[in-house]
Amino acid sequence: MIYDLIIIGGGPAGLTAAIYAARAKIKTLLISKETGGQMTKKDVEIENYPGFIKISALELIHRLTEQVQNLNVEILSAAAITVAKNSNFAVQTADDEFESRVVLAASGAQPCFLNIPGEKEFIGRGVSCCTTCDGPLFSGREVAVIGGGNSAFEAAIFLTKYAKHIYILEAGNVIRADQRNQELLSASGKATIIGGAKAVRIKGSDFVQSIIYEDRASGQIKELPVEGVFIKIGCTPSSDIFKSLVDTNKLGEIIVDRTTHQTKTLGLFAAGDVSDIKYKQIIIAAGDGAAAALSIIDYLEN
């Protein structure tokens, strides 16, 4: 069987593209290890998605997925391993190979790590990137969140439901999170923000017991007793399986024609956080998926 379109990735970009493709009667296969992308990793309230005064990330992704399923889009729960181009595209998973006329890369991004001593050793034993998964385990405990952007503050806001106290360690001197997120966290009365704090080591025995950081203003090395460390310092685009077919920028993001979302390979499009769009927002990824799908519809018709 040859599909018209294979979408690789089940986040907002991939799901929105699937909705548009299905409505245009394009035979589509969506391949994703799990639908939701990064939204599955955080149970936060979203207040800037049009049409909703407030909606949780998990509820929004549930609604998007349900809409795709109601349109009878075929969804395969698997990871795409390779993508090759001959006369058509061949997408390989661990168990099968699928052929399509067009491919949309909507594989999103994966969390970055600090690469400091103790980080890898304590993953699953106090170190985590997923507050939704692991936050409830830290009820009544003190934890640290590394990062000063929206992801870090959203993680900290979620953790206020469980943790006794949350320390935010930001390596720079400027907090980049939206003012609204800063206000919500401040209102909890359970958070301390430490600027100019560069994490250098995570210590513990069986589980995390503290985090060591450098006070960049004084050069002093300080130790903060915590039982959990959540890493929220950004993401790396999941573009590796496309590297032989696309150009990428220094961040590893797939470079696309901003008008058509086409990559340098004819028939291969990209949308969402895996591409070189400037802003990484749920609504922008969804819009990016819609725009890419419309370009794909034109491409297939012509």
N, C-alpha and C positions, 0 to 999 in steps of 0.2 A: 504494500500500500504506500502511495506517495501522498503526503500531506501538502496542502498549499503553504501552511505556515507552522513552524515549530517555535514556540516561545520557551526560552530557557530562563526560568525564574518566576517565582510566585508571589512577589511583593506587589505593592501598589501599581508599579509600572506594568508588570507582566499581566496582572489580573485585569487592569483597565484595558490593555491592548486586546486581551481575550474577549472582553465584552464587545468591543467594537468589531473585532474580526467575526465573531459569531453572528452579530446582527447583519453583517454583510454577506453571510452564508459562505464564509471561507472555512474550508476544512482545516481545523486547528488542533494541535496537540500542545498542551502545556506541560513541561517537564520541570518539576521542582521537588527537592527533597522534603520540603514542607512549605505549605502556603503561608504567606504572611511576611516573609523576609524578616527584617530587623524588628518589625512591629510585634512579632511574637515574643521578643525578648524584653518587652517592657509593658507593664500594665499601668499606664499613666492616663490621665484625663487629657484629651486633645481639645483645645479651645479655639483653634484657628482653621478648622476644616469647614468650608462653606456648607450651610444647611443644618449644622449642629451647633447649638450653644456650647455643648460639652458632650463628648463621647469618649469612651475608653478605647485605647489602641486595639485591644483584643476584640471588642465589639465591632469596631470599624472593619477590621480584617475579616471577621466572621460574615458581615453583611456583603462585603465585596466577593468573598468566596462563594457565598450562597447564590449571588446573582450570576456568577460564572457557571455554577452547576445547573441553575435553572435554564440556562441557555444551551445545555447539553454539550458543553465543551469537554473534550476528553482530557482528563488530568492524570498524569503519571507521577506517582510519588517515588521519585528516584533522582539520583544526581547524574547530570550529564558529565561525561568524562572527557570526550573529545568531540570536536566539530571539524569536519573536512569538507572541501568543496571540489566536486567534479562537475558533471553536467548539472546535478542537483547537490543539495547538502546532505551529508551523512552525519547524524548525531548518535554517538555511542554512549550507552549506559553500561552498568556492570553486567546486565543480563541480556541486552538486546541492542539492535541498531535500527534507527528510524531515518526515513528519507523524506525530504521536503524541498519545495521550490524556493522557499524563503525561510530565513531564521531571524528571530528577534532576540538579541542578547539583552535580558532584563534581570541579570543575576545579582544585581545589588552589590553590597559590600559586606566585609567581615570585620569584626572588632580588631583594633590594633592592640598590641601588648607593649609593656614597658621594656621587656628584656633586661630585667634586673635580677640579681641573685634572690632566690626564694620564690620568685613568681611562678615558674613552671612546677616547682616541687610541691607547692601548696594549692595548685588548682584542684578544686573539689574538697579541699581541706581548709577553707577559709578565703581562698582567692576565687573570684568569679567575675564574669562579664555580664551576667544575666540576673538582674534584680528580681524579675518575675519568677525565675526558677528557684533562686536561692534566698531571696529576701526573708521569707517566713522562718528560715532556719536561725535567724539572728535576733529573735525576739528577746528584748531586755538586754541586749548586748551593745557594746560600742563598736562602731565600724568606721572605716575610712572609704571615701570615694575619691578616686584620682581623676582630676580633670576639672575644667572651669567653664565648659560650654553647656549647651542645653541638655545634652545627653547626661552629663554628670548631675546637673541640677534636677532633672526629671527622675533620675535614679534615686537621688537623695530624698526627694519629695515622696516617692513610693516607700522608701525605707522608713520614713517617719511613722508609718503604721506599725512597725515592728521594733526597730532598734531603740535602745535607750538614748543614744546620742550618735550623731553623724558628723565626722570631720571631713570637710572638702579640702583636698590638697591640690592647689593649682601652681604649676611651675612658674608661670608668668606672674606679672603684677596686675594684670587686667583681667577681670572676670568677663567672659564673653557671653554668658547666658542672657536670655531675654530678661528685661526688667520684671515682667510678670512672674517668671519662674523664680527669680530672686526674692520677690515679695512673698510668694507662696511658701518658700522654704523658710524665710525669716519669721513668718507668722507662726510656724510650728513651734518655735522656741527650742528646737532640739538639734540645731546645727551650728557648727563653728567653721568659718571659712579661714583657711590659712593660705595667704598668697605668698608667692616667691618661695614655694616649698617643692623642691625637686626630690621625688622619691628615689632612693638609692638601694634599698634592700628591704625584703620582707623576712621577718624572723619568726621562729616558732619551734615546737618540738613535733608532736603529732598533728597539731593544728596551729593556725596563725596566732601569734601572741602580741606582735607589735610590727610597726612599720618604721623604718629609719629614713629620715629625709634630711636634705641639706637646706638650711636657711640661706638662700642665695644673697640676701642683703649682708649678713654677717659672716657667712662662710662656715658657721657652726653646724655640726652634725647633731641632730636631735632624734629622740626616740619617742614614739607615740603608742601607748598601749591600746591595741584594738584586737578584736577577735575575727574581724572580717575585713577584706579589702576588695572593693569593686573597681575594676579598671574601666574608665570611660573617657578615653583620650582620642576618640575618632575611629575611623574605619579605613580599610584598604579595599579598593574595588576588586570584585571577583571576576577578573578578566583573563586569567591565565589560559583557559581552554580556547580562547579566541585569538591569542597573541600572534599566531602564524597568519591570520587573515585580516588583521586590523593594525592601525597605527595607534599608539598610546602616548599620553603625555608623561611627564616626569613622575606623576602620582600613580601611574598605571591605569588611568581612566581611558576608555576607548574614545578616540576622536571621531566625531560625527559631523556630517553636514548639518548645520543648525536648522536648515529649512526642511530637509527631508528625513533626517536621522539615519541616512545611509552612511555606512562605513566605506573604506576604500575598496572592499570586495562587493561586487554587484550582487544584490539580493540579501546581503547581511546588514541588518539594521541594529541599532542599540538605543536603549532608553533607560531613564532612571539613574540611580546612583553609580552604576557601572560606567556610565558615559561621562563626558567632560562638561556636564551642565554645572553652572557656577554654584547654585544653591541646592542644598540637600534637604528637602522638605517633602512630607507625604503628599501634599497637594500638588507639588511640582512634579514629583515622580509619576503621579496618576495622570496629570496633564501630558507629560512627556510620553507615557504609554499610549494615550489616545492619539496624539499627533503622529507618533510612529506608525500606529495601526492604519491611520488614514493614508499615510504615504505608502504603506505596504499594499493597501487596497488598490491605490492608483497604479502601483508597480505591477501587480498581478493582472490588472485589467488591460494594461498597455503592453 
